[in-house]
Amino acid sequence: MLGKSVEVLTADPADISTLQDARPANGTERLLAEVLAGVVRVEQVPPDSHFFNDLGADSLVMAQFCARVRKRADLPTVSMKDIYRHPTIRSLATALADAAPTPVPSSAEVPAGVPAEVPTGGSAEVPAPAGTPRYVLCGTLQLLIFLGYSYLTALVAVEGYEWISAGSGLLDLYLRSVLFAGASFLGLCTLPVLAKWTLIGRWKTREIPVWSLDYLRFWAVKTLIRTSPLRLFVGSPLYVLYLRALGARIGKGVTFLSRTIPVCTDLLTIGEGTVIRKDVLISCYRAHAGLIQTGTVTLGAHVLVSEHTVLDIETSMGQGAQLGHASSLHAGQAVPDGASWHGSPAQPTEVDYRTVGPADCGTLKRAVHCVLQLLNILVVCLPLAMGGGSVMLAEIPQLNTLLHPEPVAFTSAAFYLDALTVSVVLFLGSALAGLLVVGTVPRVLNRVIKPGKVYPLYGFHYGIQRAIALLTNRKFFTTLFGDSSGIVHYLRYLGYDLSRVEQTGSNFGTMVKHESPYLSSVGSETMVADGLSIMNADFSSTSFRVSRTSIGPRNFLGNAIAYPSQGRTGDNCLLATKVMVPIDGPVREGVGLLGSPCFEIPRTVMRDNKFNHLETGDELRRRLAAKNKHNAVTAGLYLLVRWIHFFVITLITMGAVDVYPSIGASAFALAGVLTLAFTVVHFALFERAVTGFKPQKPLYCSIYEPSFWRHERFWKMAWSEYVQVFNGTPFKNMVWRLLGARIGKRVFDDGCSLPERTLVTIGDDSTLNAGTVIQCHSQEDGAFKSDRSALGSGCTLGVGAFVHYGVTIGDGALLAPDSFLMKGEEIPSHAQWGGNPAREMPDSKTRLETSQVHEATYAAPARGN
């Protein structure tokens, strides 16, 4: 029924003995054959035998082969890309012999596509890791800042609510709500700007040791910038004005669609007419080896930065340059004027990523759009949110009685019954109302948007398109229905064209998003893992256009894939994790695609043939029915856990209301802190409960086996949104440990995700950047695999890096930004790897010469302040 995975681990010696008995022709062939024979456990490997088709190897086996080769001083380095391009010992040896060693170029001789050395603005030596006293002091001060901000927020909110409630009549209540909403909004928008200019001044290229007092200022400003309500105006000229107020140099007509707000804004320069698509990581800083390094990012006029891209510090793009989707610029790279680059790290290409022409979008249209947005927020949304409660309490006495019980509330059963009633009505009511809205309102709005037609930005149609995208991308529902048969019905309900779906019970994961569900098509028997982004809207600096995006039948899509409307893939393709989907050349069919830029790999393999009997006929129907029952119980547990969380928060809120007359605004500040603490404990408890409070074990099974269904249940319970609240603080390490991860001392985590926490080990003083993922599983077609991954001490994972399962990273190693480290890879200590797929890279100052000082640094006890 389904195509098979890229992975295989079977190699029968009896089968291999029947292959041709050819002797290696040279020393390199002989040595490579000996190493591979040891990996696949046979006496001899014929040099012309295909690794995958003849020997039955898979990517995991070949990763082990590459690791063993790298340990041999008498053999050249081999990467997984070499393996796929030269899938026999003879062709591999020939290719390695033909590849003459290339000296590391100077910064003045760096060829196109190769990162240059990075000016760090400081010493080239790695400082000693921050001592535990400094680590604890920083965490303590961060906690005090959080508590102070919570109290200030509660005080302002309570005073505002009291002032609004003192109004007489609906009109007075509304006017007071508008005034308070406007003042609050202005204050929240102004606070990050004032904090930035007061605490930092102008950002400069420099290095900041983590856990230091300078880092504390950096963290405070970063947190305020990224929690500003103006982040809700992504894609609006108001968002650009916010960045300018923070010090960014941005020209006219810039369209900024990424929700990741740049932090070191004085180091950001963007020329007029530039477009930055969504899911772009561009912060003007990075964390490396215990340091925050800030650096410039310069984009010329009329530049296009496509989706799912990463721009490291000290990068630039010239006027009219383009960077394709699923690509990255590593430190030191510069795209020339008018050039088009793609890949990770980026390299020149002839592909044109500009797909939509200009439209009439002048200054007046942008100004009117901003005014309407502000009016909507200040005159409608915020007054209703802030003053609506006062109006309801004034007009509905029964509700006032319900929310203000007698003074004996905490000892009265009525108090808990009231909280139970309120939580059930609000939770289930909002869920059902939300489900009704996402299936109806966007359909009505969609009638005014015509596919293929070019519309101006910031007009009526642009507002409609943004509303459709906002309403139909609801994580609550994709998490509820994902990884089950229900997701097919939900996506069809949204508007997806799923053809004649062959139900697998795992057609889509829990994370799938789009610009328009009504222009999203997925063929029969196609399965999609988590993180699919369907790019069915294209933008210029003045216009946009929606187009149908079609994914062919019998495909498998791995994690974190951005699929453009011009994608050139057809039937029976495997798109590997983080692959860059091609938009040029012939339509690829019957192949696998890996990497950025992508290259072909085998679509089918042998290892998972043992599961074929589970995927057809009566056996499939029986197991699918059992899976559906298990998934239905899982969905029920998901709703129950979320409702319990909401119920307790309702209790905390009602308790705060009850004690407010006694202790004032402190009641609500305490309620906020208790809510966060309870959220951590609550979700950690249920997450660990579904695994029996035991670490998960490596798996290799069919998706129609109960062990996989239990893993799906774990994913439902392992809600991680709250974990990211603790980014950049010592408390995140505490939360990861509570969830079962093995985290060393003083690890700096600026936004890493660990889907399987108990399968991850991270050494002392490691550095994890924003957007990094350590994923210890892979589902490919009907097979599921998981295994442990381990990072040594002092490792650094670059921004947006993705680490697969079964991986070992040595002490002091570096994985460059936006890299994809494939399953089973081993990075030696102090090595620098990068790319998609990752491989060893030339030394540069990006490493800060870690290997020269690492042994001495980590052999001795860490110093304190």
C-alpha positions, 0 to 999 in steps of 0.5 A, a space after each residue: 500500500 505504502 512506499 517504504 522508508 529510506 532506512 534499512 538495517 538488514 544484510 543477510 550474509 548468505 545473500 551477500 555471498 552470492 554477489 560478484 566476488 570482485 577484489 578491490 583494485 587499490 588500497 583505498 578501495 580495500 580499506 573502505 571495503 574492510 570498514 564496511 564489511 565490519 559494519 554490516 558484519 560480513 567477511 567481504 564486500 564486493 567493490 561494485 555492490 550497491 550499498 542500499 540495493 545489494 548490501 541492504 544497508 540503510 542511512 543509519 548503517 552508512 552513518 556508522 560506516 562514515 563515522 568509522 572511516 573518519 576515525 581512520 588516519 589512512 582514509 579520507 573523510 566521507 560524508 553521507 552526501 558522498 554515500 548517496 552520490 557514490 553508492 558503491 565502494 569503487 565509485 566512492 573510492 574514485 570520487 575521493 581520489 579525484 577530490 584534491 585537498 583544498 586549503 582553507 581560503 583566507 577571508 579575501 579568497 572565500 569562494 561563493 557559497 563558503 562562509 568566511 571567517 567571522 569577526 567576533 569583536 573580541 578575543 579568539 579564546 574561549 572563556 572559562 565556563 561560567 561558574 555555578 555561583 554566577 549561574 545561580 545569581 543570574 537565575 535569582 535576578 531573573 526570577 526577581 525581575 519576573 516577580 516585579 514585572 508580574 506585580 506591576 502588571 497586576 497593579 496596573 490591571 487592577 487599578 484599570 479594572 476598578 476605574 472602568 467599573 466605577 463608570 455609570 452606564 454603558 457609554 461611560 463604561 465603554 469610553 473608560 475601556 477605550 481610554 484604559 486600553 489605549 493607555 495600556 497598549 501604548 505603555 506595553 509598546 513603549 516599555 521595550 523601546 525605553 528599556 532597550 535605549 536605557 539598558 543597552 543604548 545602541 547595540 554594537 558588535 560584541 560578545 556577552 558572557 552568558 549568566 553575567 550581569 551584561 547578559 541579564 540586561 540583554 535577556 531583559 531587553 530581549 524578553 520585553 521586545 519579543 513579548 510586546 503586543 506589536 508582535 501581533 502586527 506582523 506583516 503590517 507597516 506598524 511592525 516596521 515602525 516598531 523595529 525602527 523605534 528600536 534602532 533598525 535602519 529600514 527603508 520604505 516599503 519593507 514587508 516583514 512577515 516573520 514572527 521572530 522579532 530581531 533583538 539587536 536592531 541597531 545591527 539590522 539594515 534593510 533596504 527599501 522594497 525588501 520582503 522577508 517571508 514568514 518563519 525567517 530567523 533573523 535576530 542579529 545575535 547568536 549564542 556560541 560556547 557560552 557567549 552571546 555574539 552580536 553582529 550585523 545583518 545587512 539586506 539591500 533594496 528589493 531583496 527577497 528572503 524566502 520562508 524557513 530561512 536562517 540569517 546568521 550574524 555578519 551576513 549580507 545580501 546585495 540589492 535585488 538579491 534573493 535567498 530561496 526557501 529552506 536556506 541559510 546564510 552562514 556567518 561571513 557569507 554575502 550574496 552579490 547584487 542581483 544574485 539568487 542563492 539557495 541551500 544551507 549554507 547558501 550557494 549560487 543558483 539560477 532559480 528565480 524565487 520572485 513569482 508575483 508582480 507588483 501592484 499599486 500600494 502607495 504610502 496612503 494605502 499603508 497609512 490607512 491600513 495602519 489606522 484601521 488596525 489600530 482602531 480595531 485594536 483600541 476601539 473594539 478588541 481591547 475595550 471588549 476584553 478589558 471592559 466587557 467583564 465590567 459590563 457583564 457583571 453590571 448587567 447580569 447580577 447572577 454572574 456577579 454572584 457566581 464570580 463573587 461567592 460568600 466569604 467562606 468560599 475556600 471552605 465551601 463546596 459551592 466555591 468549587 462547584 462554581 469553578 467547575 461550572 464556569 470552567 466546563 462552560 467556558 472550556 467546552 463552549 470555546 472549543 465547540 464555538 472555535 470549531 464552528 468558526 474555523 469551518 464557516 467564517 473563513 469559507 465565507 471570506 474566501 469567496 472574495 479571494 480569487 486564485 492567481 489574481 494579484 492583489 495589492 498589499 494592505 488593502 481589503 483583500 490582504 486583510 481577508 487573506 490574513 484573517 483566513 490564515 489566522 482563523 484556520 491555523 489553530 494549534 489546539 485543533 491540529 494537536 487534538 486531531 493530529 496523529 489520528 484518523 480524525 485529522 483527515 476529516 478536520 483538514 477536509 472540514 477546513 477546506 483541504 482537497 485530500 482526493 480519495 484518501 486512503 486512511 492510515 491513522 497517521 496521515 498527518 502529524 499534529 503540526 501542519 499550517 498553510 496560507 489558505 486551506 482551500 488551495 491545499 491539495 494532498 494526494 491519496 496514500 500520502 503521509 505527512 510528519 510534523 512541521 509541514 508549511 504549505 506555501 500557497 501565498 506569494 508576496 512582493 513588497 507591494 502585492 500578494 497572490 494565492 495559488 494552489 499547492 499540490 502534493 502528489 500521491 504516495 508521498 512521504 513528507 518528513 519533518 519541518 518542510 516548507 512546500 511551495 506552490 511551484 514544487 516540482 515533485 510528483 508521485 511516490 516521492 520521499 521528502 526527507 526532513 528539512 529538505 528544500 523542495 525544488 521549484 525548477 527542473 523536471 518533476 521528480 517521481 519515484 525518488 527520495 529527496 534529501 538536503 538543501 539544495 536537494 539531491 536524489 536518494 533511494 525512495 524504497 529500501 528493504 528493512 521495513 518490508 517485514 511490516 508489509 503484511 500489516 498494511 494491506 487487507 483484513 490485517 490493516 482493517 483490524 489494526 486500523 480499527 484498534 488504532 482508532 480506538 486507542 487514538 480516540 481515548 488519547 484525544 479524550 485524555 488530551 481534552 481532559 488534561 487541558 480542562 483540568 488545567 483550565 479548571 485549576 486556573 479558574 480556581 486560582 483566579 476566583 481565589 485571587 478575586 476572593 482575597 483581593 479586598 485583603 491584600 490588593 493587587 498582590 493577589 493577582 500577582 501571586 495568582 499569575 505566579 501560581 498559574 505558571 508554577 501549576 502549569 509546569 507541574 501539571 503537564 510534567 505530571 501527566 506527561 510522565 504518567 503516560 510513560 509510567 514515570 519511566 524513561 522511554 526506550 528506543 523503538 523500531 516498529 510498525 505504526 500499527 503496533 501498540 508501542 507506537 500508539 503509546 508514543 503518539 499518546 505521549 506526544 499529545 501529553 507532551 505540550 511544550 509551549 510553556 517550556 519556551 517561557 523559560 528560554 535563556 534562564 536556568 529554570 529551563 534546565 530545571 523544567 527539562 530535568 523534571 520532564 526526564 531529560 539528562 541535562 548537565 550543569 549550566 547549559 544555556 538554552 535559548 529556545 531548543 525543543 526536545 520532543 522525546 526528553 528522556 532519550 536526550 543527554 546534554 553535557 555541561 556548559 553546552 549552548 543551544 540556540 533558538 529554533 534548535 530541535 533534538 528529535 529522537 524519532 523518525 516516522 517514515 511511511 508505515 515504520 517508526 524508529 526512535 533512539 537516544 541522542 547524546 551531546 557532550 560538554 561544551 557543545 554548540 547547536 547553531 540557530 535552527 539546527 535539527 538533530 536526528 536520533 541515534 546521534 553522538 556529538 563530542 565535547 566542544 563540537 559545533 553544529 552550524 546554523 540551520 544544519 540537519 544532522 542525520 540519524 546515527 551520525 557521530 561528530 568528533 570532539 572539537 569538530 565543526 559540522 554544518 550544512 543540510 545534511 551536515 558534514 565536516 566544515 573547514 575551521 574558522 573563527 566561527 569556532 572561536 578556536 574551541 579545540 585549542 582550549 577545550 581540554 584545559 577548560 573542561 578538565 579543571 573545575 569551572 570558575 565562579 565570578 
